[in-house]
């Protein structure tokens, strides 16, 4: 025997009963509690009109439904039914639904000419059918392979637009649109979905026979307003079902975090993002600037730099899923030792990991699959990597088969244009779910050497930038790839004659060699044919990287420049001042190198021959780390170790030192 709830309803008018759809009571917490739902009630019989007592709880078998009506109706609802009603009511109150269905058989028939362009019919508060003067709802008997049968169709009368001949609906997120339809002509017409701008989002793809029934599924990747109908002309629609996706996506972008230096956090400190991600810091963690761009077009200028290997307690991003999930990571390799990005479970075991060969400071995009619900920790498997963006998608969307590879067009190179130091190549290529997985554009120089750029951005028009190292003729080809399907190559090649811009020389140093003569040294300029070194009216030409200006006035300050020359082109350096002396000096020069060298970070000022010089590497770009350098600045002189060797003794005052990256 199951407990059942007997509810007595008093009917004020004889033989007339008025029921609310659902009755709730409010508990002590102020929450509504469903008592019963009229949709779950079956009245068996009406017995007699008699006075009624107060409501009471009765015991009855689970399947028993007892009712008496008139002045008193006794209704019994099982607990299971009440629970089902409560869930349904909550879903309805939340606006949720398993699917939305429109059937042509439920509409009132009408003939062509009864509607005008733009007339509408709303169905269930979800679909809006937008008619035209040619529209009609008429009889047609069809049966589909899945057993669905209908005797009435929606005959919109023409090509789908946002103004007429369409079925409009709006989704909050991704969805699958199922269509039971019939081919409207001999010209192989497609059924498709258009967005609010009238652009085709997705369509069927096949060979069809006039008046034959077809079932198709169209996938919507994101929420929006859509219009369903014939892509090129009219087709007949019998049934439409829109199934909202159960997919839920959570996104973390480290660009939204507040920057902080190493040492600002301790082990156990956390940052929670959107009640889903928990960033677990350590005393080596920091959030700092780093500008990177990925093949899919994503760009960011700030990273999460945890400072070490991921564990369940630190240096990781913690999150919890209620189902299997896909984890997408936009990350940068943190070292030269081919470190992987991975996901740990609660025991600390690696359950998913990247697997590849990586270059330090290069950006990578990876997808990791989680097969079950659980609590997980994302980070570097063996050591630190830099994380810029994480996207976790749970649940699964109903997706139809991808469009046939045969229907995907080969890429077309639209243009290749030289712009400063770069050549920008524009390519038309369908990259996305129904297109290719990746576009690759290859640049080939006159010697046959190649360089490639990839794009995985889901769009139809792509711009890829190449930076040639020298002047010459470069040709470009394009190919699209779909895994397990093969490649399609562009039919056209495009050639560009590129001239490398001539840049100004950088003077490394100027030193007195005696008698008013000054030795000037500079860095090489690509493709310079010669250099002109000048100070006032004195100048000298050379093809080397140093020259001596002779006979400058002793006791004056000479302003020196170096001009790089290529044919008729000439570019001059910044001015460099030197005090001209009669005695010879040691020749000093400056150099900086490393993976993160930049003028803003590495430089010098002063002159050692004049008693003071300051050399700097700032912004954390002057580190020596295992197996590589972030950047080193040198102020140096060349000596002959056989005749000029020496021993240097010095005292160094270290004002501050923050341990970082294994220095």
C-alpha positions in Angstrom: 0.0 0.0 0.0 1.4 3.4 -0.9 0.4 6.5 0.8 -2.0 8.5 -1.3 -3.2 12.0 -0.9 -7.0 12.5 -0.9 -8.1 16.0 -1.7 -11.6 17.2 -1.3 -12.9 19.9 -3.6 -16.2 21.6 -2.9 -18.3 22.3 -6.0 -20.3 25.4 -5.4 -22.7 24.9 -8.3 -24.5 21.6 -8.7 -22.8 19.2 -11.1 -20.3 21.9 -12.0 -16.7 21.5 -11.0 -14.0 24.2 -11.4 -10.4 23.0 -11.0 -7.2 24.9 -10.7 -4.4 23.4 -12.8 -2.2 23.0 -9.8 -2.5 23.7 -6.0 0.5 24.7 -3.9 1.1 25.4 -0.3 3.9 27.5 1.1 6.2 25.9 3.7 8.1 27.5 6.5 11.0 28.4 4.2 8.7 30.4 2.0 9.0 27.7 -0.8 6.0 26.6 -2.9 5.1 22.9 -2.5 2.9 21.2 -5.0 -0.1 19.5 -3.4 -1.7 18.2 -6.6 -1.9 18.7 -10.3 -5.2 18.5 -12.1 -3.6 16.9 -15.1 -3.0 13.8 -13.0 -6.7 13.4 -11.9 -9.1 11.0 -13.3 -12.8 11.2 -12.1 -14.3 7.7 -12.1 -17.9 8.5 -11.3 -20.3 11.0 -9.8 -22.3 9.4 -7.0 -24.5 11.9 -5.1 -24.8 15.3 -3.6 -24.1 15.1 0.1 -22.6 17.3 2.8 -18.8 17.0 3.0 -16.5 16.9 6.0 -12.9 18.3 6.1 -10.3 16.8 3.8 -8.5 13.7 5.0 -5.6 11.4 4.1 -6.7 8.0 3.0 -4.9 4.7 2.4 -5.4 3.2 -1.1 -3.6 0.9 -3.5 -1.0 2.6 -5.7 -3.1 2.4 -8.8 -6.4 3.4 -7.1 -8.1 6.6 -8.2 -11.3 7.3 -6.4 -13.7 10.1 -7.1 -17.1 11.3 -6.1 -18.5 14.6 -7.4 -21.3 17.0 -7.0 -21.3 18.9 -3.7 -18.2 16.8 -2.8 -15.5 15.2 -5.1 -13.0 13.0 -3.5 -9.8 12.6 -5.6 -6.8 10.3 -4.8 -3.4 11.1 -6.3 -0.4 8.8 -5.7 2.9 10.2 -4.4 4.6 9.2 -7.7 2.0 11.2 -9.6 2.4 14.2 -7.4 6.2 14.1 -7.8 5.9 13.8 -11.6 3.5 16.8 -11.5 5.9 18.8 -9.4 8.8 18.2 -11.7 6.7 19.1 -14.8 5.4 22.2 -13.1 8.9 23.3 -12.1 10.2 22.7 -15.7 7.2 24.7 -17.0 7.9 27.5 -14.6 11.5 27.6 -15.6 10.6 27.8 -19.2 12.3 24.4 -20.0 11.1 21.8 -22.4 12.4 18.6 -23.9 11.4 19.7 -27.4 9.0 21.9 -29.3 6.8 20.3 -32.0 4.9 21.8 -34.9 2.7 19.5 -37.1 1.0 20.6 -40.3 -1.9 18.3 -39.4 -2.8 20.5 -36.4 -3.2 23.7 -38.5 -6.5 24.9 -40.0 -6.4 24.4 -43.8 -6.7 27.3 -46.2 -6.2 28.0 -49.9 -3.6 30.1 -51.7 -4.5 33.8 -51.7 -6.2 33.7 -48.2 -3.0 35.0 -46.6 -0.9 38.1 -47.5 2.9 38.5 -47.4 3.9 38.8 -43.7 0.7 37.3 -42.2 1.7 35.1 -39.2 0.4 32.2 -37.2 1.8 31.5 -33.7 2.0 27.9 -32.5 2.5 27.1 -28.8 4.2 30.4 -28.1 7.4 29.0 -29.8 6.9 28.8 -33.6 5.8 31.7 -35.8 4.8 30.7 -39.3 5.3 33.7 -41.7 3.0 33.3 -44.7 2.9 34.8 -48.1 0.1 35.4 -50.7 1.1 32.0 -52.3 1.0 30.0 -49.0 -1.6 27.4 -48.2 -2.2 24.5 -45.9 -3.6 21.6 -47.9 -4.0 17.8 -47.9 -1.2 15.4 -48.8 -0.7 11.9 -47.4 2.8 10.8 -46.7 4.6 8.2 -44.6 8.2 8.3 -43.5 10.7 5.6 -42.8 10.4 6.1 -39.1 6.7 5.4 -39.3 5.5 9.0 -39.0 2.3 9.6 -41.0 0.5 12.9 -41.9 -2.3 13.9 -44.2 -1.7 17.7 -44.2 1.3 19.9 -45.2 2.5 23.4 -44.8 3.0 24.7 -48.3 4.7 28.1 -47.8 4.7 28.8 -51.6 8.3 30.0 -52.2 11.9 30.5 -51.1 12.5 31.1 -47.4 13.2 34.7 -46.2 13.0 36.5 -42.9 9.9 38.3 -44.2 7.8 35.4 -45.6 7.7 31.7 -46.5 9.4 30.6 -43.3 8.9 29.2 -39.8 10.5 31.4 -37.2 11.7 30.3 -33.8 14.2 31.4 -31.1 16.5 29.2 -29.0 18.4 30.1 -25.9 21.3 27.8 -26.9 22.4 25.0 -29.2 19.7 22.8 -30.6 18.9 20.1 -33.1 16.1 20.8 -35.6 14.3 17.7 -37.0 12.3 18.2 -40.1 9.9 15.8 -41.8 9.5 17.2 -45.3 8.8 16.5 -49.0 10.7 17.7 -52.0 8.8 20.4 -53.8 10.3 20.2 -57.3 12.6 18.5 -59.8 15.5 20.9 -59.1 16.9 19.2 -56.0 15.8 21.8 -53.5 17.3 22.0 -50.0 15.7 22.7 -46.6 17.7 25.2 -44.5 18.0 27.5 -41.5 18.7 31.2 -41.9 19.8 33.6 -39.1 18.2 36.9 -38.3 20.3 38.6 -41.0 19.0 36.2 -43.6 22.3 34.4 -43.9 22.2 30.6 -44.5 23.4 28.8 -41.3 22.9 25.2 -42.2 21.0 23.2 -44.8 20.4 19.7 -46.0 22.7 18.2 -48.5 21.6 15.4 -50.9 19.9 14.3 -54.0 16.1 14.4 -53.8 13.1 13.2 -55.8 10.0 15.4 -56.3 7.1 14.6 -53.9 9.2 12.1 -52.0 9.3 12.3 -48.2 12.6 13.0 -46.3 13.7 13.3 -42.7 16.6 15.6 -41.9 18.4 16.9 -38.8 19.9 20.4 -38.8 22.3 21.4 -35.9 22.3 24.9 -34.4 25.5 25.7 -32.5 24.3 28.7 -30.5 21.2 30.5 -29.4 19.4 32.9 -31.7 16.4 33.6 -33.9 16.2 31.3 -36.9 14.0 30.9 -40.0 13.3 27.4 -41.5 12.2 26.9 -45.1 13.3 26.1 -48.7 16.8 27.4 -49.5 16.2 28.0 -53.3 12.5 27.4 -53.7 9.5 25.9 -52.0 9.4 22.5 -50.2 6.6 21.0 -48.2 6.9 20.8 -44.4 4.9 18.3 -42.4 6.5 18.3 -39.0 9.2 20.3 -37.3 10.7 19.4 -33.9 13.3 21.7 -32.1 15.3 19.8 -29.4 17.3 22.1 -27.2 20.7 20.8 -26.5 21.6 19.6 -23.0 25.1 21.0 -23.6 26.4 23.3 -20.9 29.7 25.2 -21.5 31.8 27.0 -18.9 34.6 29.4 -20.0 37.6 30.7 -18.1 39.8 33.4 -19.7 42.8 34.4 -17.7 42.6 37.9 -19.3 39.9 38.7 -16.8 42.0 37.9 -13.8 43.7 40.6 -11.7 47.5 40.5 -12.3 49.8 39.7 -9.4 53.5 39.0 -8.9 55.1 35.8 -7.7 55.0 35.6 -3.9 51.7 37.4 -3.7 49.9 34.1 -3.2 50.5 31.1 -0.9 49.7 27.5 -1.2 46.0 27.1 -0.5 45.0 30.5 -1.9 42.3 30.2 -4.5 40.3 32.3 -7.0 36.8 31.2 -8.0 35.4 32.1 -11.4 31.7 31.8 -12.2 31.1 29.2 -9.4 32.7 26.6 -11.6 36.5 27.0 -11.9 38.7 27.3 -8.8 42.3 28.4 -9.5 44.6 26.9 -6.9 47.7 29.0 -6.5 51.1 28.5 -4.9 53.8 30.9 -3.7 55.4 30.6 -7.2 52.3 31.6 -9.0 51.6 34.8 -10.8 49.3 36.3 -13.4 51.4 38.3 -15.9 51.4 39.7 -19.3 52.1 37.7 -22.5 50.6 38.4 -25.9 49.7 35.3 -28.0 47.5 34.5 -31.0 46.2 31.0 -31.8 45.4 29.4 -35.2 41.7 29.7 -34.6 42.1 33.5 -34.2 41.8 33.6 -30.4 44.2 36.2 -28.9 45.1 37.1 -25.3 47.6 39.3 -23.5 47.6 37.7 -20.0 48.3 34.3 -18.7 47.9 32.1 -15.6 51.5 31.2 -14.7 51.1 28.7 -11.8 54.8 28.2 -11.4 55.0 24.4 -11.2 53.6 21.0 -11.7 49.8 20.5 -11.2 48.6 18.7 -8.1 45.2 18.4 -6.4 46.2 21.1 -3.9 48.1 23.7 -5.9 49.2 24.9 -9.4 45.9 23.7 -11.0 42.5 24.7 -12.1 39.8 22.7 -10.3 36.3 22.0 -11.6 33.6 19.5 -11.2 31.4 17.9 -13.9 28.1 16.0 -13.7 28.8 14.0 -16.8 31.3 13.2 -19.4 32.9 16.4 -20.7 35.2 17.9 -23.3 37.9 20.3 -22.1 39.4 22.8 -24.5 42.7 24.5 -23.5 44.5 27.4 -25.2 48.0 27.2 -23.7 51.6 28.0 -24.2 54.6 25.6 -23.7 56.5 26.6 -20.6 59.9 25.1 -21.3 62.3 23.2 -23.6 61.5 19.8 -22.1 58.3 19.1 -24.0 55.8 19.5 -21.1 52.3 18.2 -21.5 49.0 19.7 -20.3 46.9 17.2 -18.4 43.9 16.6 -16.1 44.2 14.8 -12.8 41.3 13.1 -10.9 40.8 13.4 -7.1 43.4 10.8 -6.5 46.0 12.8 -8.4 46.1 10.3 -11.3 46.4 11.7 -14.8 43.2 10.8 -16.6 43.8 12.9 -19.8 46.8 14.5 -21.3 48.1 16.1 -24.5 50.6 14.1 -26.5 52.9 16.0 -28.9 56.2 17.8 -29.6 56.2 21.4 -28.4 58.4 24.5 -28.6 59.0 26.8 -25.7 56.8 29.9 -25.7 54.7 28.7 -28.7 50.9 28.7 -28.4 48.9 25.4 -28.7 45.2 24.4 -28.7 44.3 21.0 -27.2 41.1 19.1 -26.5 40.9 16.6 -23.7 38.1 14.1 -23.2 36.7 13.2 -19.7 34.6 10.0 -19.8 32.8 10.4 -16.5 31.5 12.8 -14.0 33.9 13.9 -11.3 36.2 16.5 -9.8 39.2 17.3 -11.9 42.4 19.4 -11.8 43.9 20.9 -15.0 47.6 22.0 -15.3 51.1 21.0 -16.3 51.8 17.3 -16.0 55.5 17.4 -15.3 56.2 21.1 -14.9 54.7 24.5 -15.4 52.9 25.6 -18.6 51.0 28.8 -19.3 47.2 28.7 -19.5 45.3 31.5 -21.3 41.8 30.0 -21.8 39.8 26.9 -20.7 36.4 25.8 -21.9 34.6 22.9 -20.3 31.6 21.5 -22.2 29.4 18.9 -20.4 26.4 16.9 -21.7 26.0 16.1 -25.4 24.2 17.7 -28.3 22.3 15.8 -30.9 24.4 16.4 -34.0 23.5 15.1 -37.5 26.2 13.7 -39.7 28.6 16.2 -41.1 28.0 17.4 -44.7 29.5 15.1 -47.2 33.2 15.9 -47.9 32.3 15.9 -51.6 30.1 18.9 -51.1 32.8 21.0 -49.5 34.5 23.3 -52.0 38.3 23.5 -52.4 39.8 26.7 -51.0 40.2 29.7 -53.2 43.1 32.2 -52.7 41.4 35.6 -53.0 44.5 37.8 -52.7 48.1 38.0 -51.5 49.3 41.5 -50.7 52.6 42.8 -49.4 52.2 45.1 -46.4 55.3 46.4 -44.7 57.3 43.4 -43.4 54.5 41.0 -44.1 52.5 39.4 -46.9 48.8 39.0 -46.0 47.0 36.1 -47.8 43.2 36.0 -47.9 41.6 32.7 -48.6 37.9 31.6 -49.0 37.6 28.2 -47.3 34.7 26.6 -45.4 36.2 25.6 -42.0 33.7 24.3 -39.5 31.4 21.4 -38.6 30.1 20.9 -42.1 33.3 22.0 -43.8 37.0 21.3 -43.3 38.8 20.8 -40.0 41.8 23.0 -40.9 43.1 25.3 -43.6 46.8 25.4 -44.4 48.4 28.0 -46.6 52.0 27.4 -47.8 54.5 30.0 -48.9 57.2 28.8 -51.3 60.3 30.9 -52.2 62.4 30.9 -55.3 64.7 28.2 -54.0 61.7 25.9 -53.1 61.9 26.4 -49.4 58.4 26.4 -47.8 56.7 27.9 -44.7 53.1 27.1 -43.6 50.4 28.9 -41.7 47.2 27.2 -40.4 43.7 28.4 -39.5 41.1 26.4 -37.6 38.8 29.3 -37.1 35.2 28.3 -38.0 34.5 30.8 -40.8 34.5 31.2 -44.6 37.1 33.9 -45.1 40.6 33.6 -43.6 43.6 36.0 -43.4 47.0 34.5 -42.8 50.2 36.6 -42.4 53.7 35.6 -43.5 56.9 37.5 -42.7 59.6 36.7 -45.3 63.2 37.0 -44.3 64.3 38.4 -47.7 63.2 40.0 -50.9 62.1 37.8 -53.7 59.2 36.1 -55.5 56.9 34.1 -53.3 54.1 31.8 -54.4 51.1 30.7 -52.2 49.0 27.6 -52.2 46.1 26.5 -50.0 44.7 23.2 -48.9 41.8 22.2 -46.6 41.8 19.0 -44.6 39.2 16.9 -42.9 40.4 14.0 -40.7 39.8 10.6 -42.3 38.5 12.2 -45.5 41.6 13.8 -47.1 42.7 17.1 -48.5 41.4 19.5 -51.2 43.9 21.9 -52.8 43.3 25.3 -54.2 43.1 25.3 -58.0 44.8 28.7 -58.1 48.3 29.8 -57.0 49.1 33.4 -56.2 52.6 35.0 -56.6 53.9 38.1 -54.9 57.1 40.0 -55.6 58.2 41.1 -52.2 60.8 43.7 -51.2 62.0 43.4 -47.6 61.9 46.9 -46.0 65.3 48.3 -45.3 65.7 49.1 -41.6 68.0 51.6 -39.9 71.3 50.3 -38.4 71.8 50.0 -34.7 75.1 51.5 -33.5 76.8 49.1 -31.0 79.4 51.5 -29.8 82.0 54.2 -30.7 85.4 54.4 -29.1 88.6 56.5 -29.5 91.5 54.8 -31.1 93.9 57.8 -30.7 94.7 61.1 -32.5 91.1 62.1 -33.0 90.2 58.8 -34.8 86.9 57.1 -33.7 86.1 53.4 -34.3 82.3 52.9 -34.9 80.6 49.5 -34.8 77.0 48.5 -35.7 74.7 45.5 -36.2 74.1 44.2 -39.7 71.1 45.3 -41.7 69.5 42.6 -43.9 70.1 43.3 -47.6 72.2 46.4 -47.1 74.7 46.6 -49.9 77.0 49.1 -48.1 77.1 51.5 -45.1 78.1 55.2 -44.9 79.5 56.3 -41.5 79.3 60.0 -40.9 80.1 62.8 -38.4 79.7 66.3 -39.7 81.6 66.6 -43.0 83.6 63.4 -42.3 82.3 60.2 -43.8 83.5 56.8 -44.9 81.9 53.9 -46.9 82.3 50.2 -46.1 80.6 46.9 -46.7 81.7 45.7 -43.2 80.2 46.3 -39.8 82.8 48.8 -38.4 84.7 51.7 -39.7 87.0 54.4 -38.4 86.3 58.1 -38.8 89.7 59.9 -39.0 90.8 63.3 -37.9 87.8 64.4 -35.8 88.4 67.5 -33.6 89.9 66.4 -30.3 88.0 67.8 -27.3 84.7 68.0 -29.1 81.6 65.8 -28.9 81.1 64.1 -32.2 77.6 63.0 -33.4 77.9 59.8 -35.4 75.4 58.2 -37.7 75.4 55.1 -39.9 73.4 54.9 -43.1 72.4 51.5 -44.7 72.2 51.7 -48.5 70.5 49.3 -50.9 70.4 50.6 -54.5 68.7 54.0 -54.3 67.3 53.3 -50.8 69.0 54.7 -47.7 68.1 54.5 -44.1 70.0 56.3 -41.3 70.5 55.2 -37.7 69.8 57.2 -34.6 72.5 59.7 -33.6 75.3 58.4 -31.3 77.4 60.9 -29.3 81.1 60.3 -28.5 83.7 62.6 -26.8 86.7 62.8 -29.2 90.0 62.2 -27.4 93.7 62.1 -28.3 94.5 58.9 -26.4 93.2 55.5 -27.4 90.4 53.8 -25.4 89.2 50.3 -25.0 86.4 49.6 -27.5 83.2 48.7 -25.8 80.0 47.4 -27.4 76.5 46.3 -26.4 74.6 43.2 -27.3 71.4 41.5 -26.1 70.0 38.0 -27.0 67.5 35.5 -25.8 63.9 34.3 -26.4 62.3 37.4 -24.9 64.7 40.2 -25.8 63.1 43.6 -26.6 64.4 47.1 -26.6 62.0 47.9 -23.8 63.5 45.2 -21.6 67.2 45.1 -22.4 69.5 48.1 -22.9 72.3 50.3 -21.6 73.3 53.9 -21.1 76.7 55.6 -20.4 80.2 54.8 -21.4 82.7 52.7 -19.5 85.6 54.8 -20.9 84.0 57.8 -19.2 83.7 56.1 -15.8 80.0 55.0 -15.7 77.8 52.6 -17.6 74.4 51.1 -16.7 73.2 47.9 -18.2 69.7 46.5 -17.6 67.3 43.6 -18.2 63.9 44.3 -16.7 60.4 42.9 -16.6 61.6 39.5 -15.6 63.3 39.1 -19.1 66.8 38.7 -17.8 66.7 35.2 -16.4 69.1 32.3 -16.9 66.9 29.2 -16.7 67.8 25.5 -17.3 68.5 24.9 -21.0 67.6 28.4 -22.3 67.6 32.1 -21.7 64.8 34.6 -21.4 67.1 37.4 -22.3 70.6 38.6 -21.5 72.1 42.1 -21.9 75.9 42.4 -22.4 78.2 45.5 -22.4 81.5 44.0 -23.5 84.9 44.4 -25.1 86.9 41.9 -27.1 90.3 40.8 -25.9 93.1 38.4 -26.9 93.1 35.8 -24.2 96.7 35.0 -24.8 98.0 38.5 -24.2 95.2 40.3 -22.4 93.8 37.8 -20.0 93.0 39.1 -16.5 91.5 38.3 -13.2 88.5 40.4 -12.1 87.6 40.7 -8.4 84.3 42.6 -7.6 81.7 43.0 -4.9 78.1 42.8 -6.1 75.2 44.2 -4.0 71.9 42.3 -4.7 69.1 44.7 -3.7 66.3 42.2 -4.3 66.0 38.7 -5.7 62.8 36.7 -6.4 63.3 33.1 -7.2 61.6 32.3 -10.4 61.5 29.4 -13.0 64.4 27.5 -11.6 67.0 30.3 -11.8 
